[in-house]
Amino acid sequence: MTKEDIKQVVLDIIADIAPDENLSAVKSEVRLRDQLSLDSMDFLDIVMELRKKHGIEVPEADYVQLASLDSCAEYLFPKFQAKGSK
């Protein structure tokens, strides 16, 4: 799985939990919470969906690593690699 694939995974999860958000103009380097109306519960839903759908654990101390699409891809890439996702 590439970093671009991971960004799409995160966007797909956001689309599921916040269907009214327009994700077409999301900038990958800007904090998601600065671009979208995501509250802390939405953010927890993202983390929960990563675990449920992909078996990826994100410890609470690492939540800050998921601020933007770019940082999500950087943080999650080795986790997906370890899972053997292609």
N, CA, C and O atoms as a CHARMM CRD file, in Angstrom:
* protein
*
  344
    1    1 MET  N      0.85400  -1.18300   0.00000 PROA 1      0.00000
    2    1 MET  CA     0.00000   0.00000   0.00000 PROA 1      0.00000
    3    1 MET  C      0.89400   1.23800   0.00000 PROA 1      0.00000
    4    1 MET  O      1.80900   1.35500   0.81500 PROA 1      0.00000
    5    2 THR  N      0.62200   2.14500  -0.91000 PROA 2      0.00000
    6    2 THR  CA     1.41000   3.37700  -0.99500 PROA 2      0.00000
    7    2 THR  C      0.87200   4.42600  -0.02300 PROA 2      0.00000
    8    2 THR  O     -0.20500   4.26700   0.55300 PROA 2      0.00000
    9    3 LYS  N      1.63600   5.49000   0.14600 PROA 3      0.00000
   10    3 LYS  CA     1.17600   6.58600   0.99800 PROA 3      0.00000
   11    3 LYS  C     -0.07300   7.24100   0.41800 PROA 3      0.00000
   12    3 LYS  O     -0.94100   7.69200   1.16500 PROA 3      0.00000
   13    4 GLU  N     -0.16800   7.29700  -0.91500 PROA 4      0.00000
   14    4 GLU  CA    -1.37700   7.84200  -1.53900 PROA 4      0.00000
   15    4 GLU  C     -2.58100   6.95100  -1.24000 PROA 4      0.00000
   16    4 GLU  O     -3.68000   7.44900  -0.99600 PROA 4      0.00000
   17    5 ASP  N     -2.37100   5.63000  -1.26000 PROA 5      0.00000
   18    5 ASP  CA    -3.44800   4.69900  -0.90300 PROA 5      0.00000
   19    5 ASP  C     -3.90900   4.93200   0.53100 PROA 5      0.00000
   20    5 ASP  O     -5.10500   4.90400   0.82300 PROA 5      0.00000
   21    6 ILE  N     -2.95600   5.16100   1.41600 PROA 6      0.00000
   22    6 ILE  CA    -3.28100   5.38700   2.82400 PROA 6      0.00000
   23    6 ILE  C     -4.08700   6.67300   2.98200 PROA 6      0.00000
   24    6 ILE  O     -5.04400   6.71500   3.75600 PROA 6      0.00000
   25    7 LYS  N     -3.70700   7.71300   2.25800 PROA 7      0.00000
   26    7 LYS  CA    -4.47900   8.96200   2.30500 PROA 7      0.00000
   27    7 LYS  C     -5.91500   8.69900   1.86500 PROA 7      0.00000
   28    7 LYS  O     -6.85400   9.24300   2.44600 PROA 7      0.00000
   29    8 GLN  N     -6.08800   7.86500   0.84100 PROA 8      0.00000
   30    8 GLN  CA    -7.43500   7.55500   0.36200 PROA 8      0.00000
   31    8 GLN  C     -8.21400   6.74400   1.39500 PROA 8      0.00000
   32    8 GLN  O     -9.41900   6.94000   1.55600 PROA 8      0.00000
   33    9 VAL  N     -7.53900   5.84000   2.09200 PROA 9      0.00000
   34    9 VAL  CA    -8.18100   5.07700   3.16600 PROA 9      0.00000
   35    9 VAL  C     -8.72200   6.03800   4.21800 PROA 9      0.00000
   36    9 VAL  O     -9.86300   5.90500   4.66100 PROA 9      0.00000
   37   10 VAL  N     -7.89800   7.00800   4.61600 PROA 10     0.00000
   38   10 VAL  CA    -8.32000   7.98600   5.63500 PROA 10     0.00000
   39   10 VAL  C     -9.48800   8.82200   5.11000 PROA 10     0.00000
   40   10 VAL  O    -10.44800   9.06500   5.84100 PROA 10     0.00000
   41   11 LEU  N     -9.41900   9.25800   3.86800 PROA 11     0.00000
   42   11 LEU  CA   -10.52100  10.03200   3.28400 PROA 11     0.00000
   43   11 LEU  C    -11.80500   9.20200   3.21500 PROA 11     0.00000
   44   11 LEU  O    -12.89400   9.71800   3.46700 PROA 11     0.00000
   45   12 ASP  N    -11.67600   7.92900   2.87700 PROA 12     0.00000
   46   12 ASP  CA   -12.85300   7.05900   2.82400 PROA 12     0.00000
   47   12 ASP  C    -13.49500   6.91400   4.20200 PROA 12     0.00000
   48   12 ASP  O    -14.72000   6.90500   4.32600 PROA 12     0.00000
   49   13 ILE  N    -12.66300   6.80000   5.23300 PROA 13     0.00000
   50   13 ILE  CA   -13.19100   6.71700   6.59700 PROA 13     0.00000
   51   13 ILE  C    -13.89400   8.01800   6.96500 PROA 13     0.00000
   52   13 ILE  O    -14.98000   7.99500   7.54500 PROA 13     0.00000
   53   14 ILE  N    -13.27900   9.15300   6.63000 PROA 14     0.00000
   54   14 ILE  CA   -13.91000  10.44600   6.92500 PROA 14     0.00000
   55   14 ILE  C    -15.23700  10.56800   6.18200 PROA 14     0.00000
   56   14 ILE  O    -16.21600  11.07000   6.73500 PROA 14     0.00000
   57   15 ALA  N    -15.27200  10.11000   4.93100 PROA 15     0.00000
   58   15 ALA  CA   -16.51800  10.17200   4.14900 PROA 15     0.00000
   59   15 ALA  C    -17.62000   9.35600   4.81900 PROA 15     0.00000
   60   15 ALA  O    -18.79000   9.73500   4.77400 PROA 15     0.00000
   61   16 ASP  N    -17.25000   8.23500   5.44100 PROA 16     0.00000
   62   16 ASP  CA   -18.23800   7.40100   6.13200 PROA 16     0.00000
   63   16 ASP  C    -18.75600   8.05800   7.40000 PROA 16     0.00000
   64   16 ASP  O    -19.95100   7.99100   7.69000 PROA 16     0.00000
   65   17 ILE  N    -17.86600   8.69500   8.16300 PROA 17     0.00000
   66   17 ILE  CA   -18.28900   9.24600   9.46100 PROA 17     0.00000
   67   17 ILE  C    -18.80300  10.68200   9.36000 PROA 17     0.00000
   68   17 ILE  O    -19.51400  11.14700  10.25000 PROA 17     0.00000
   69   18 ALA  N    -18.45000  11.38300   8.28900 PROA 18     0.00000
   70   18 ALA  CA   -18.90300  12.76700   8.09400 PROA 18     0.00000
   71   18 ALA  C    -19.34700  12.93900   6.63900 PROA 18     0.00000
   72   18 ALA  O    -18.68700  13.62600   5.85900 PROA 18     0.00000
   73   19 PRO  N    -20.46900  12.30800   6.28100 PROA 19     0.00000
   74   19 PRO  CA   -20.88600  12.28500   4.87500 PROA 19     0.00000
   75   19 PRO  C    -21.20500  13.65700   4.27900 PROA 19     0.00000
   76   19 PRO  O    -21.23500  13.80000   3.05700 PROA 19     0.00000
   77   20 ASP  N    -21.44000  14.65300   5.10800 PROA 20     0.00000
   78   20 ASP  CA   -21.76700  15.98500   4.59000 PROA 20     0.00000
   79   20 ASP  C    -20.53100  16.80800   4.24200 PROA 20     0.00000
   80   20 ASP  O    -20.65200  17.88300   3.65500 PROA 20     0.00000
   81   21 GLU  N    -19.35700  16.32200   4.59200 PROA 21     0.00000
   82   21 GLU  CA   -18.12400  17.06100   4.30800 PROA 21     0.00000
   83   21 GLU  C    -17.75100  16.94100   2.83100 PROA 21     0.00000
   84   21 GLU  O    -17.88100  15.87700   2.22600 PROA 21     0.00000
   85   22 ASN  N    -17.28700  18.05200   2.26700 PROA 22     0.00000
   86   22 ASN  CA   -16.77200  18.04800   0.89800 PROA 22     0.00000
   87   22 ASN  C    -15.27700  17.74400   0.98200 PROA 22     0.00000
   88   22 ASN  O    -14.48600  18.57500   1.42700 PROA 22     0.00000
   89   23 LEU  N    -14.90900  16.55400   0.55200 PROA 23     0.00000
   90   23 LEU  CA   -13.51900  16.11300   0.68300 PROA 23     0.00000
   91   23 LEU  C    -12.69600  16.37400  -0.56900 PROA 23     0.00000
   92   23 LEU  O    -11.50100  16.07900  -0.59800 PROA 23     0.00000
   93   24 SER  N    -13.31800  16.92100  -1.59700 PROA 24     0.00000
   94   24 SER  CA   -12.62100  17.09700  -2.88000 PROA 24     0.00000
   95   24 SER  C    -11.51400  18.14400  -2.81200 PROA 24     0.00000
   96   24 SER  O    -10.57700  18.10200  -3.60900 PROA 24     0.00000
   97   25 ALA  N    -11.60800  19.07800  -1.87700 PROA 25     0.00000
   98   25 ALA  CA   -10.61400  20.15000  -1.80800 PROA 25     0.00000
   99   25 ALA  C     -9.68600  20.02900  -0.59800 PROA 25     0.00000
  100   25 ALA  O     -8.99700  20.98700  -0.24600 PROA 25     0.00000
  101   26 VAL  N     -9.66500  18.86600   0.03200 PROA 26     0.00000
  102   26 VAL  CA    -8.81400  18.69200   1.20600 PROA 26     0.00000
  103   26 VAL  C     -7.34800  18.74600   0.78800 PROA 26     0.00000
  104   26 VAL  O     -6.91000  18.03200  -0.11400 PROA 26     0.00000
  105   27 LYS  N     -6.61100  19.61000   1.46700 PROA 27     0.00000
  106   27 LYS  CA    -5.17300  19.74200   1.20900 PROA 27     0.00000
  107   27 LYS  C     -4.44200  18.77200   2.13200 PROA 27     0.00000
  108   27 LYS  O     -4.69600  18.73700   3.33600 PROA 27     0.00000
  109   28 SER  N     -3.53800  17.99200   1.56300 PROA 28     0.00000
  110   28 SER  CA    -2.91900  16.92900   2.35000 PROA 28     0.00000
  111   28 SER  C     -1.94800  17.42700   3.42200 PROA 28     0.00000
  112   28 SER  O     -1.65600  16.70900   4.37800 PROA 28     0.00000
  113   29 GLU  N     -1.44600  18.66100   3.26100 PROA 29     0.00000
  114   29 GLU  CA    -0.46900  19.16800   4.23500 PROA 29     0.00000
  115   29 GLU  C     -1.10400  19.99900   5.35400 PROA 29     0.00000
  116   29 GLU  O     -0.41700  20.37100   6.30600 PROA 29     0.00000
  117   30 VAL  N     -2.39900  20.29300   5.25500 PROA 30     0.00000
  118   30 VAL  CA    -3.09000  21.13700   6.23800 PROA 30     0.00000
  119   30 VAL  C     -3.83700  20.24000   7.22600 PROA 30     0.00000
  120   30 VAL  O     -4.41600  19.22200   6.84600 PROA 30     0.00000
  121   31 ARG  N     -3.81100  20.63600   8.49600 PROA 31     0.00000
  122   31 ARG  CA    -4.50400  19.86000   9.52700 PROA 31     0.00000
  123   31 ARG  C     -5.95600  19.61900   9.13200 PROA 31     0.00000
  124   31 ARG  O     -6.65600  20.53800   8.70700 PROA 31     0.00000
  125   32 LEU  N     -6.39700  18.38200   9.27700 PROA 32     0.00000
  126   32 LEU  CA    -7.76500  18.01800   8.91800 PROA 32     0.00000
  127   32 LEU  C     -8.78800  18.83300   9.70700 PROA 32     0.00000
  128   32 LEU  O     -9.80500  19.25400   9.15600 PROA 32     0.00000
  129   33 ARG  N     -8.52600  19.05400  10.98400 PROA 33     0.00000
  130   33 ARG  CA    -9.48400  19.79700  11.80700 PROA 33     0.00000
  131   33 ARG  C     -9.55200  21.27300  11.41400 PROA 33     0.00000
  132   33 ARG  O    -10.52100  21.95300  11.75100 PROA 33     0.00000
  133   34 ASP  N     -8.53900  21.77700  10.70700 PROA 34     0.00000
  134   34 ASP  CA    -8.58400  23.15500  10.21900 PROA 34     0.00000
  135   34 ASP  C     -9.38400  23.26200   8.92200 PROA 34     0.00000
  136   34 ASP  O     -9.80400  24.35400   8.53800 PROA 34     0.00000
  137   35 GLN  N     -9.59400  22.13800   8.25300 PROA 35     0.00000
  138   35 GLN  CA   -10.29000  22.14100   6.96500 PROA 35     0.00000
  139   35 GLN  C    -11.71500  21.59700   7.03400 PROA 35     0.00000
  140   35 GLN  O    -12.57400  21.96700   6.23400 PROA 35     0.00000
  141   36 LEU  N    -11.95000  20.71900   7.99600 PROA 36     0.00000
  142   36 LEU  CA   -13.22100  20.01400   8.07600 PROA 36     0.00000
  143   36 LEU  C    -13.84900  20.22900   9.44500 PROA 36     0.00000
  144   36 LEU  O    -13.17100  20.59600  10.40500 PROA 36     0.00000
  145   37 SER  N    -15.13000  19.99900   9.51700 PROA 37     0.00000
  146   37 SER  CA   -15.84400  20.14200  10.79300 PROA 37     0.00000
  147   37 SER  C    -15.80300  18.83300  11.56600 PROA 37     0.00000
  148   37 SER  O    -16.83500  18.20900  11.81300 PROA 37     0.00000
  149   38 LEU  N    -14.60100  18.42700  11.94300 PROA 38     0.00000
  150   38 LEU  CA   -14.42900  17.19500  12.69800 PROA 38     0.00000
  151   38 LEU  C    -14.24200  17.52800  14.16700 PROA 38     0.00000
  152   38 LEU  O    -13.40400  18.35500  14.52500 PROA 38     0.00000
  153   39 ASP  N    -15.03100  16.87600  15.01600 PROA 39     0.00000
  154   39 ASP  CA   -14.83000  17.08000  16.44600 PROA 39     0.00000
  155   39 ASP  C    -14.02800  15.89900  17.01000 PROA 39     0.00000
  156   39 ASP  O    -13.62200  15.00000  16.27300 PROA 39     0.00000
  157   40 SER  N    -13.81200  15.92000  18.30300 PROA 40     0.00000
  158   40 SER  CA   -12.97700  14.88400  18.89900 PROA 40     0.00000
  159   40 SER  C    -13.60400  13.49300  18.76000 PROA 40     0.00000
  160   40 SER  O    -12.88400  12.50200  18.64000 PROA 40     0.00000
  161   41 MET  N    -14.91800  13.41300  18.77600 PROA 41     0.00000
  162   41 MET  CA   -15.57400  12.10900  18.59300 PROA 41     0.00000
  163   41 MET  C    -15.37300  11.59900  17.16700 PROA 41     0.00000
  164   41 MET  O    -15.15400  10.40600  16.95900 PROA 41     0.00000
  165   42 ASP  N    -15.44600  12.49400  16.19200 PROA 42     0.00000
  166   42 ASP  CA   -15.17800  12.08600  14.81000 PROA 42     0.00000
  167   42 ASP  C    -13.75500  11.55400  14.68600 PROA 42     0.00000
  168   42 ASP  O    -13.51100  10.55600  14.00900 PROA 42     0.00000
  169   43 PHE  N    -12.84200  12.21700  15.33500 PROA 43     0.00000
  170   43 PHE  CA   -11.44600  11.79500  15.29200 PROA 43     0.00000
  171   43 PHE  C    -11.27900  10.40500  15.91000 PROA 43     0.00000
  172   43 PHE  O    -10.55800   9.56200  15.37600 PROA 43     0.00000
  173   44 LEU  N    -11.94800  10.17900  17.03000 PROA 44     0.00000
  174   44 LEU  CA   -11.90100   8.84800  17.64700 PROA 44     0.00000
  175   44 LEU  C    -12.51400   7.80400  16.72200 PROA 44     0.00000
  176   44 LEU  O    -12.04100   6.66900  16.66400 PROA 44     0.00000
  177   45 ASP  N    -13.56800   8.18500  15.99800 PROA 45     0.00000
  178   45 ASP  CA   -14.17300   7.26800  15.03000 PROA 45     0.00000
  179   45 ASP  C    -13.17600   6.88200  13.94000 PROA 45     0.00000
  180   45 ASP  O    -13.15500   5.73400  13.49700 PROA 45     0.00000
  181   46 ILE  N    -12.35700   7.82800  13.51000 PROA 46     0.00000
  182   46 ILE  CA   -11.32800   7.53100  12.50200 PROA 46     0.00000
  183   46 ILE  C    -10.37200   6.47500  13.05000 PROA 46     0.00000
  184   46 ILE  O    -10.05700   5.49700  12.37100 PROA 46     0.00000
  185   47 VAL  N     -9.91800   6.68000  14.27600 PROA 47     0.00000
  186   47 VAL  CA    -8.99000   5.73600  14.90600 PROA 47     0.00000
  187   47 VAL  C     -9.64900   4.35900  15.06000 PROA 47     0.00000
  188   47 VAL  O     -9.01500   3.33400  14.81200 PROA 47     0.00000
  189   48 MET  N    -10.91700   4.34400  15.46800 PROA 48     0.00000
  190   48 MET  CA   -11.62700   3.07700  15.65000 PROA 48     0.00000
  191   48 MET  C    -11.80200   2.34500  14.32000 PROA 48     0.00000
  192   48 MET  O    -11.66400   1.12300  14.25700 PROA 48     0.00000
  193   49 GLU  N    -12.10500   3.09100  13.26300 PROA 49     0.00000
  194   49 GLU  CA   -12.28000   2.46800  11.94500 PROA 49     0.00000
  195   49 GLU  C    -10.95900   1.91100  11.41700 PROA 49     0.00000
  196   49 GLU  O    -10.94300   0.86200  10.77400 PROA 49     0.00000
  197   50 LEU  N     -9.86200   2.59800  11.68300 PROA 50     0.00000
  198   50 LEU  CA    -8.55200   2.06200  11.29400 PROA 50     0.00000
  199   50 LEU  C     -8.32200   0.70900  11.96000 PROA 50     0.00000
  200   50 LEU  O     -7.78600  -0.21500  11.34900 PROA 50     0.00000
  201   51 ARG  N     -8.73000   0.61100  13.20600 PROA 51     0.00000
  202   51 ARG  CA    -8.55000  -0.65300  13.92400 PROA 51     0.00000
  203   51 ARG  C     -9.51700  -1.72200  13.41100 PROA 51     0.00000
  204   51 ARG  O     -9.11500  -2.86100  13.17400 PROA 51     0.00000
  205   52 LYS  N    -10.79100  -1.35400  13.24100 PROA 52     0.00000
  206   52 LYS  CA   -11.78800  -2.33800  12.81500 PROA 52     0.00000
  207   52 LYS  C    -11.55700  -2.82900  11.39000 PROA 52     0.00000
  208   52 LYS  O    -11.58200  -4.03300  11.13600 PROA 52     0.00000
  209   53 LYS  N    -11.33400  -1.91000  10.47000 PROA 53     0.00000
  210   53 LYS  CA   -11.24300  -2.27500   9.05400 PROA 53     0.00000
  211   53 LYS  C     -9.86700  -2.76200   8.63300 PROA 53     0.00000
  212   53 LYS  O     -9.74500  -3.56100   7.70400 PROA 53     0.00000
  213   54 HSD  N     -8.82600  -2.28300   9.31300 PROA 54     0.00000
  214   54 HSD  CA    -7.46700  -2.56000   8.85000 PROA 54     0.00000
  215   54 HSD  C     -6.55700  -3.18000   9.90600 PROA 54     0.00000
  216   54 HSD  O     -5.41000  -3.51600   9.61200 PROA 54     0.00000
  217   55 GLY  N     -7.05700  -3.33400  11.12800 PROA 55     0.00000
  218   55 GLY  CA    -6.24500  -3.93200  12.17900 PROA 55     0.00000
  219   55 GLY  C     -5.08400  -3.06100  12.62200 PROA 55     0.00000
  220   55 GLY  O     -4.09300  -3.56600  13.15000 PROA 55     0.00000
  221   56 ILE  N     -5.19900  -1.74900  12.41100 PROA 56     0.00000
  222   56 ILE  CA    -4.13400  -0.80300  12.75600 PROA 56     0.00000
  223   56 ILE  C     -4.45100  -0.16700  14.11000 PROA 56     0.00000
  224   56 ILE  O     -5.48200   0.48400  14.28100 PROA 56     0.00000
  225   57 GLU  N     -3.55700  -0.36500  15.05400 PROA 57     0.00000
  226   57 GLU  CA    -3.71200   0.23300  16.38000 PROA 57     0.00000
  227   57 GLU  C     -2.99800   1.58000  16.41700 PROA 57     0.00000
  228   57 GLU  O     -1.85400   1.70000  15.98000 PROA 57     0.00000
  229   58 VAL  N     -3.68600   2.59000  16.94200 PROA 58     0.00000
  230   58 VAL  CA    -3.08000   3.90500  17.11300 PROA 58     0.00000
  231   58 VAL  C     -3.20500   4.26700  18.59800 PROA 58     0.00000
  232   58 VAL  O     -4.29600   4.59500  19.06400 PROA 58     0.00000
  233   59 PRO  N     -2.10300   4.20900  19.33500 PROA 59     0.00000
  234   59 PRO  CA    -2.15500   4.57500  20.74900 PROA 59     0.00000
  235   59 PRO  C     -2.53800   6.05200  20.92100 PROA 59     0.00000
  236   59 PRO  O     -2.21400   6.89100  20.08000 PROA 59     0.00000
  237   60 GLU  N     -3.21800   6.34300  22.00200 PROA 60     0.00000
  238   60 GLU  CA    -3.68000   7.72200  22.24300 PROA 60     0.00000
  239   60 GLU  C     -2.53800   8.73000  22.17500 PROA 60     0.00000
  240   60 GLU  O     -2.72600   9.85000  21.69900 PROA 60     0.00000
  241   61 ALA  N     -1.36900   8.34300  22.64300 PROA 61     0.00000
  242   61 ALA  CA    -0.21100   9.24600  22.62000 PROA 61     0.00000
  243   61 ALA  C      0.18900   9.61900  21.19300 PROA 61     0.00000
  244   61 ALA  O      0.85600  10.63300  20.98800 PROA 61     0.00000
  245   62 ASP  N     -0.21000   8.81500  20.20500 PROA 62     0.00000
  246   62 ASP  CA     0.15400   9.06400  18.80700 PROA 62     0.00000
  247   62 ASP  C     -0.92200   9.77700  18.00400 PROA 62     0.00000
  248   62 ASP  O     -0.73400  10.02200  16.81200 PROA 62     0.00000
  249   63 TYR  N     -2.03800  10.11300  18.62300 PROA 63     0.00000
  250   63 TYR  CA    -3.12600  10.75800  17.88400 PROA 63     0.00000
  251   63 TYR  C     -2.66700  12.01200  17.15500 PROA 63     0.00000
  252   63 TYR  O     -3.15300  12.31500  16.06600 PROA 63     0.00000
  253   64 VAL  N     -1.72900  12.73900  17.75500 PROA 64     0.00000
  254   64 VAL  CA    -1.21900  13.96900  17.15100 PROA 64     0.00000
  255   64 VAL  C     -0.57700  13.68900  15.78800 PROA 64     0.00000
  256   64 VAL  O     -0.49900  14.58100  14.94400 PROA 64     0.00000
  257   65 GLN  N     -0.12200  12.45900  15.57400 PROA 65     0.00000
  258   65 GLN  CA     0.51000  12.08100  14.30600 PROA 65     0.00000
  259   65 GLN  C     -0.49500  12.02600  13.15800 PROA 65     0.00000
  260   65 GLN  O     -0.10100  11.95300  11.99400 PROA 65     0.00000
  261   66 LEU  N     -1.79000  12.06200  13.47600 PROA 66     0.00000
  262   66 LEU  CA    -2.83200  11.94700  12.46200 PROA 66     0.00000
  263   66 LEU  C     -3.47900  13.29500  12.14900 PROA 66     0.00000
  264   66 LEU  O     -4.64500  13.34800  11.75700 PROA 66     0.00000
  265   67 ALA  N     -2.74000  14.36100  12.31800 PROA 67     0.00000
  266   67 ALA  CA    -3.31300  15.70100  12.15300 PROA 67     0.00000
  267   67 ALA  C     -3.69500  16.01100  10.70700 PROA 67     0.00000
  268   67 ALA  O     -4.77300  16.55400  10.46100 PROA 67     0.00000
  269   68 SER  N     -2.83700  15.67800   9.75300 PROA 68     0.00000
  270   68 SER  CA    -3.10100  15.98100   8.34200 PROA 68     0.00000
  271   68 SER  C     -3.03700  14.68500   7.54000 PROA 68     0.00000
  272   68 SER  O     -2.59500  13.65600   8.05300 PROA 68     0.00000
  273   69 LEU  N     -3.47300  14.73300   6.29200 PROA 69     0.00000
  274   69 LEU  CA    -3.36500  13.54300   5.45300 PROA 69     0.00000
  275   69 LEU  C     -1.90800  13.12700   5.28100 PROA 69     0.00000
  276   69 LEU  O     -1.59100  11.93800   5.31800 PROA 69     0.00000
  277   70 ASP  N     -1.02200  14.10200   5.09200 PROA 70     0.00000
  278   70 ASP  CA     0.40400  13.78600   4.94400 PROA 70     0.00000
  279   70 ASP  C      0.94500  13.09500   6.19500 PROA 70     0.00000
  280   70 ASP  O      1.64700  12.08800   6.10100 PROA 70     0.00000
  281   71 SER  N      0.61200  13.64400   7.36600 PROA 71     0.00000
  282   71 SER  CA     1.13300  13.03800   8.59400 PROA 71     0.00000
  283   71 SER  C      0.48200  11.67500   8.84300 PROA 71     0.00000
  284   71 SER  O      1.12400  10.78100   9.39300 PROA 71     0.00000
  285   72 CYS  N     -0.77600  11.50600   8.44800 PROA 72     0.00000
  286   72 CYS  CA    -1.42400  10.18600   8.53800 PROA 72     0.00000
  287   72 CYS  C     -0.65600   9.17500   7.70100 PROA 72     0.00000
  288   72 CYS  O     -0.35200   8.07400   8.16200 PROA 72     0.00000
  289   73 ALA  N     -0.34500   9.55800   6.46500 PROA 73     0.00000
  290   73 ALA  CA     0.35700   8.64500   5.56100 PROA 73     0.00000
  291   73 ALA  C      1.73400   8.28800   6.11400 PROA 73     0.00000
  292   73 ALA  O      2.13100   7.12400   6.07900 PROA 73     0.00000
  293   74 GLU  N      2.46400   9.28100   6.62500 PROA 74     0.00000
  294   74 GLU  CA     3.79300   9.02900   7.18700 PROA 74     0.00000
  295   74 GLU  C      3.71900   8.09300   8.38700 PROA 74     0.00000
  296   74 GLU  O      4.51900   7.16700   8.51300 PROA 74     0.00000
  297   75 TYR  N      2.75900   8.34100   9.26000 PROA 75     0.00000
  298   75 TYR  CA     2.63000   7.53900  10.48000 PROA 75     0.00000
  299   75 TYR  C      2.10700   6.13500  10.18000 PROA 75     0.00000
  300   75 TYR  O      2.60300   5.15700  10.73900 PROA 75     0.00000
  301   76 LEU  N      1.11100   6.03200   9.30300 PROA 76     0.00000
  302   76 LEU  CA     0.45000   4.75000   9.06100 PROA 76     0.00000
  303   76 LEU  C      1.20300   3.84900   8.08200 PROA 76     0.00000
  304   76 LEU  O      1.02400   2.63100   8.10500 PROA 76     0.00000
  305   77 PHE  N      2.04300   4.43100   7.22300 PROA 77     0.00000
  306   77 PHE  CA     2.72700   3.64800   6.19800 PROA 77     0.00000
  307   77 PHE  C      3.47000   2.43400   6.78600 PROA 77     0.00000
  308   77 PHE  O      3.26400   1.31500   6.31700 PROA 77     0.00000
  309   78 PRO  N      4.33100   2.63200   7.80200 PROA 78     0.00000
  310   78 PRO  CA     5.02400   1.44200   8.34300 PROA 78     0.00000
  311   78 PRO  C      4.07000   0.45400   9.00600 PROA 78     0.00000
  312   78 PRO  O      4.34300  -0.74600   9.02100 PROA 78     0.00000
  313   79 LYS  N      2.95100   0.93800   9.55500 PROA 79     0.00000
  314   79 LYS  CA     1.98200   0.04300  10.18900 PROA 79     0.00000
  315   79 LYS  C      1.30200  -0.82500   9.13300 PROA 79     0.00000
  316   79 LYS  O      1.10700  -2.02200   9.34600 PROA 79     0.00000
  317   80 PHE  N      0.93900  -0.22500   7.99100 PROA 80     0.00000
  318   80 PHE  CA     0.35600  -1.01500   6.90200 PROA 80     0.00000
  319   80 PHE  C      1.39900  -1.96900   6.32600 PROA 80     0.00000
  320   80 PHE  O      1.07000  -3.10100   5.97300 PROA 80     0.00000
  321   81 GLN  N      2.64100  -1.52900   6.22700 PROA 81     0.00000
  322   81 GLN  CA     3.71100  -2.39300   5.71500 PROA 81     0.00000
  323   81 GLN  C      3.87800  -3.61700   6.62400 PROA 81     0.00000
  324   81 GLN  O      4.05100  -4.73700   6.14400 PROA 81     0.00000
  325   82 ALA  N      3.82500  -3.39100   7.92100 PROA 82     0.00000
  326   82 ALA  CA     3.97100  -4.48000   8.88200 PROA 82     0.00000
  327   82 ALA  C      2.81800  -5.47700   8.78100 PROA 82     0.00000
  328   82 ALA  O      2.98900  -6.66600   9.05100 PROA 82     0.00000
  329   83 LYS  N      1.64700  -4.98300   8.39000 PROA 83     0.00000
  330   83 LYS  CA     0.46600  -5.84800   8.20900 PROA 83     0.00000
  331   83 LYS  C      0.54100  -6.61600   6.90000 PROA 83     0.00000
  332   83 LYS  O     -0.20700  -7.57200   6.69200 PROA 83     0.00000
  333   84 GLY  N      1.44800  -6.19900   6.01100 PROA 84     0.00000
  334   84 GLY  CA     1.56300  -6.87000   4.73200 PROA 84     0.00000
  335   84 GLY  C      0.57300  -6.37600   3.69400 PROA 84     0.00000
  336   84 GLY  O      0.34100  -7.04600   2.68800 PROA 84     0.00000
  337   85 SER  N     -0.02300  -5.18900   3.93300 PROA 85     0.00000
  338   85 SER  CA    -0.96700  -4.60900   2.96800 PROA 85     0.00000
  339   85 SER  C     -0.21400  -4.12400   1.75800 PROA 85     0.00000
  340   85 SER  O      0.80800  -3.44800   1.87800 PROA 85     0.00000
  341   86 LYS  N     -0.71600  -4.46800   0.59400 PROA 86     0.00000
  342   86 LYS  CA    -0.05000  -4.06300  -0.64900 PROA 86     0.00000
  343   86 LYS  C     -0.92200  -3.12400  -1.41600 PROA 86     0.00000
  344   86 LYS  O     -0.54100  -2.66700  -2.49400 PROA 86     0.00000
